[in-house]
Structure formats: C-alpha cells, structure tokens
C-alpha cells in the first residue's frame, strides 16, 4: 500500500525476494503474501481475488475498511 491519487492510498502487488524486519508473512494455498505491519490496520479483513476478463486481468481487493474511493478506482480512503 502507498499514498496515491485523490483519495489517499493504493494497493501495490509486486514480487519480492527479500523479507524486511517489519514485514508480516501470510501463507495461503502455498502462496506467501508479505505485508508491511504498519499497513495491517488499513487492510484488516480484506479479501483478494484475481479476475480475468476478455481484455484484462487484475487483482480485486474487497476491503471492508474503505470509506471512499476516487472516480478512476486507483486510490481509496479507509476508516483508520
């Protein structure tokens, strides 16, 4: 997660080869997910899905903490 856009935050999905001291690791179905502990309150309860359409593929985040998002869908605001 990083600061972005008009609403505040954006999700970052990228591959990593290193684990930092402040990272929390979750393993689901053999997939390791690394998250900075500082952002956990903002994403607690979030469900992540991967969708494929005719012309696009994307991760979809269903975050119960989101209170608003920008019109383009890039950024969001949370209750924290």
N, C-alpha and C positions, 0 to 999 in steps of 0.2 A: 504494500500500500504506500502511496506517496501523495503529497499535495499536488492538486491538479485542477484545472478548469474553474468554472464559476461556482461550483458547489463545494469544493474543498478537497476531496480525496478520490483516488483512482486505484484500482487493483493492478498489481504487477504480477505477471506469470512469466517466469523465466527459469531456465535450467541453472543449477549451481553445482560446483564441485567442492565447495567449502561450507562448513558449518561454523558460524560465529558463536561466541560465548553467550550472547543474548538471544539465541535462536531456540525455538521450541520445535521439536520434530514430532510429527504425527505420521503413522503408517496405516494406510487403508488399502486393502486388497493388494498388498505388495508394493504400493506406491508411497514413497516418502514425500511428505509435504513439510517444508521448512518455513516457519513464520517467525518474524521478529516478535519477541514477547511484548514489546511496547504497543503493538497494534492489536493484540488479542482482545482487549475490551471493545474495540470498534467492530470486530468481526465475529464475536461470540455467537454461536448458533447459526452461522452462515452455511448454507448448502451450496455445493458447487456441482454443476452439471456441464457436460460437453455436448454441444448440438452441432448437427451437420444439416445444412440446407442445400438447395440447388447450387448456389453460388458462393456459399460461405460456411466456415466452421468457426466456432467460438466457445470459450468457456462462459457459462452463465452463472452469476452469483445471485443467490436469493438470501439477502442479508436482512434479518428482522430488525436491525438497528438503524436502517436507513430511514431518514425522515424527509429527505428531498433529494432530487437529482436534477442535473441540468438537462436542457432540451435535447442535446446531442447524445446523451447517455454515457458520456465519458466520465463524469465525476458525480459524487454524491456527498451528502451530509449525514452524520449519524447523531444519535442521542447522547454520545459521550463527548 
